[in-house]
Amino acid sequence: MSEWFETLEGIREKAWHLLGQGAEDSRSAMHLAALATVGLGGGGEARMVVLRGASAADGTLEVQTDRASRKVDELQGTPLATLLFWDQETSVQIRARVRIDVLTGDAVEDRWQKLPDAARVNYGGQPAPSTPLDDPARYRETAERDRFAVLLGEVSSLDIVHLGDVHRRALFERKDGFAGMWLAP
Ligand SMILES: Cc1cc2nc3c(=O)[nH]c(=O)nc-3n(C[C@H](O)[C@H](O)[C@H](O)COP(=O)(O)O)c2cc1C
């Protein structure tokens, strides 16, 4: 029997399994990702985010954020982004290139209802994110439903690196149904 990292199908299944765990389990390494966007000035931007959803069937990944944050402006300018994950335990890097839809209002009411109060205060706050402050004590946390946004990422490709005795790299693209191909690592 071959190991999961020896076949394209094995790698694709492992990647979605790890992403699913990441979305469900806060102890999973793939609970956190770097979300890279195109900055408003044209350069790259990146920040850590929590993975909130992963669907292998739809090929989507989900993140939640404050609608007033700069990343939302960036994504409205250029909806193409990358979510980058690393799992030390399995030695797997996943680079998920996504096209992001920013969902707000009624479209995210079901997710808002599931959030505990302690999490709701992450979406709101005065003044808005990135506003310069004379004094950090001037910042007030508030839960504002209208500031809650879901970044729904339609995966266009998964670029996966496995660091084993032999390093392997595979690329899975939506355009051919994520059939997959090997790349030189
Ligand atoms: C471990 C960690 C997890 C984070 N998770 C999120 C998240 O899920 N959503 C989010 O909007 N910001 C999250 N942040 C804060 C972002 O990294 C970032 O500082 C903030 O969203 C402002 O980013 P922006 O100005 O690029 O929009 C997290 C930060 C850390 C350190």
Ligand as a Chemical Component Dictionary entry (heavy atoms), coordinates in Angstrom:
data_LIG
# 
_chem_comp.id                   LIG 
_chem_comp.type                 NON-POLYMER 
_chem_comp.pdbx_formal_charge   0 
_chem_comp.three_letter_code    LIG 
# 
loop_
_chem_comp_atom.comp_id 
_chem_comp_atom.atom_id 
_chem_comp_atom.alt_atom_id 
_chem_comp_atom.type_symbol 
_chem_comp_atom.charge 
_chem_comp_atom.model_Cartn_x 
_chem_comp_atom.model_Cartn_y 
_chem_comp_atom.model_Cartn_z 
_chem_comp_atom.pdbx_ordinal 
LIG C1  C1  C 0 -3.506  34.463 15.885 1  
LIG C2  C2  C 0 -4.297  35.566 15.223 2  
LIG C3  C3  C 0 -5.535  35.285 14.669 3  
LIG C4  C4  C 0 -6.270  36.293 14.051 4  
LIG N1  N1  N 0 -7.473  35.982 13.477 5  
LIG C5  C5  C 0 -8.155  36.931 12.801 6  
LIG C6  C6  C 0 -9.357  36.606 12.085 7  
LIG O1  O1  O 0 -9.828  35.464 12.080 8  
LIG N2  N2  N 0 -9.971  37.606 11.418 9  
LIG C7  C7  C 0 -9.483  38.872 11.393 10 
LIG O2  O2  O 0 -10.088 39.729 10.753 11 
LIG N3  N3  N 0 -8.349  39.211 12.033 12 
LIG C8  C8  C 0 -7.668  38.272 12.737 13 
LIG N4  N4  N 0 -6.497  38.598 13.379 14 
LIG C9  C9  C 0 -6.005  39.997 13.325 15 
LIG C10 C10 C 0 -5.335  40.213 11.952 16 
LIG O3  O3  O 0 -4.113  39.502 11.900 17 
LIG C11 C11 C 0 -5.110  41.704 11.643 18 
LIG O4  O4  O 0 -4.250  42.267 12.595 19 
LIG C12 C12 C 0 -6.410  42.493 11.612 20 
LIG O5  O5  O 0 -7.470  41.732 11.039 21 
LIG C13 C13 C 0 -6.234  43.770 10.791 22 
LIG O6  O6  O 0 -5.792  43.422 9.510  23 
LIG P1  P1  P 0 -5.944  44.368 8.240  24 
LIG O7  O7  O 0 -5.631  45.770 8.688  25 
LIG O8  O8  O 0 -4.948  43.833 7.278  26 
LIG O9  O9  O 0 -7.353  44.248 7.744  27 
LIG C14 C14 C 0 -5.758  37.610 14.006 28 
LIG C15 C15 C 0 -4.503  37.874 14.563 29 
LIG C16 C16 C 0 -3.789  36.873 15.170 30 
LIG C17 C17 C 0 -2.440  37.199 15.750 31 
# 
loop_
_chem_comp_bond.comp_id 
_chem_comp_bond.atom_id_1 
_chem_comp_bond.atom_id_2 
_chem_comp_bond.value_order 
_chem_comp_bond.pdbx_ordinal 
LIG C1  C2  SING 1  
LIG C2  C3  SING 2  
LIG C2  C16 DOUB 3  
LIG C3  C4  DOUB 4  
LIG C4  N1  SING 5  
LIG C4  C14 SING 6  
LIG N1  C5  DOUB 7  
LIG C5  C6  SING 8  
LIG C5  C8  SING 9  
LIG C6  O1  DOUB 10 
LIG C6  N2  SING 11 
LIG N2  C7  SING 12 
LIG C7  O2  DOUB 13 
LIG C7  N3  SING 14 
LIG N3  C8  DOUB 15 
LIG C8  N4  SING 16 
LIG N4  C9  SING 17 
LIG N4  C14 SING 18 
LIG C9  C10 SING 19 
LIG C10 O3  SING 20 
LIG C10 C11 SING 21 
LIG C11 O4  SING 22 
LIG C11 C12 SING 23 
LIG C12 O5  SING 24 
LIG C12 C13 SING 25 
LIG C13 O6  SING 26 
LIG O6  P1  SING 27 
LIG P1  O7  DOUB 28 
LIG P1  O8  SING 29 
LIG P1  O9  SING 30 
LIG C14 C15 DOUB 31 
LIG C15 C16 SING 32 
LIG C16 C17 SING 33 
# 
